[in-house]
């Protein structure tokens, strides 16, 4: 297993922690789910998959900003 580090400012990090817990997930678990969803997109390239995930989660990202 590989460990990755993500740098977020304190405000975004706290907002993400709160949002993750509001949907019953730990922040790390929610990130893994986002990545899994991104990688499971059949027959798409990374740009298409990224666009899909960003569009699907636009409201979440707006709230975190």
C-alpha positions as CSV (number, residue, x, y, z in Angstrom):
1,X,0.0,0.0,0.0
2,X,1.2,3.5,-0.8
3,X,0.7,6.5,1.4
4,X,0.1,9.9,-0.3
5,X,0.0,13.3,1.3
6,X,-2.4,16.1,0.4
7,X,-1.7,19.7,1.4
8,X,-4.9,21.7,2.1
9,X,-5.2,25.0,3.9
10,X,-6.7,24.7,7.4
11,X,-10.1,26.0,6.3
12,X,-10.5,23.5,3.5
13,X,-9.2,20.7,5.6
14,X,-11.7,21.4,8.4
15,X,-14.6,21.8,5.9
16,X,-13.7,18.5,4.2
17,X,-13.5,16.7,7.6
18,X,-16.9,18.1,8.6
19,X,-18.5,17.2,5.2
20,X,-17.1,13.7,5.3
21,X,-18.4,13.1,8.7
22,X,-21.8,14.5,7.8
23,X,-22.1,11.7,5.2
24,X,-20.9,9.1,7.7
25,X,-17.3,8.7,6.5
26,X,-13.9,9.5,7.7
27,X,-12.1,12.0,5.4
28,X,-9.6,9.4,4.3
29,X,-12.3,7.0,3.5
30,X,-14.2,9.5,1.4
31,X,-11.1,10.4,-0.6
32,X,-10.5,6.7,-1.3
33,X,-14.1,6.4,-2.5
34,X,-13.6,9.4,-4.8
35,X,-10.5,7.9,-6.2
36,X,-12.1,4.5,-6.7
37,X,-15.0,6.1,-8.5
38,X,-12.6,8.0,-10.7
39,X,-10.6,4.9,-11.7
40,X,-13.7,2.7,-12.3
41,X,-15.0,4.8,-15.1
42,X,-15.0,2.3,-18.0
43,X,-13.5,3.3,-21.4
44,X,-12.7,6.8,-20.4
45,X,-9.4,8.6,-20.2
46,X,-8.3,10.5,-17.1
47,X,-9.6,13.9,-18.4
48,X,-13.1,12.5,-19.0
49,X,-13.1,10.7,-15.6
50,X,-11.9,13.8,-13.8
51,X,-14.6,15.9,-15.5
52,X,-17.3,13.4,-14.5
53,X,-16.2,13.3,-10.9
54,X,-15.9,17.1,-10.7
55,X,-19.4,17.6,-12.2
56,X,-21.0,14.9,-10.0
57,X,-19.5,16.4,-6.9
58,X,-19.7,20.1,-7.8
59,X,-22.0,21.0,-4.9
60,X,-19.7,19.3,-2.4
61,X,-16.7,21.2,-3.8
62,X,-18.7,24.5,-3.7
63,X,-19.5,24.0,-0.1
64,X,-15.9,23.1,0.8
65,X,-14.5,26.2,-1.0
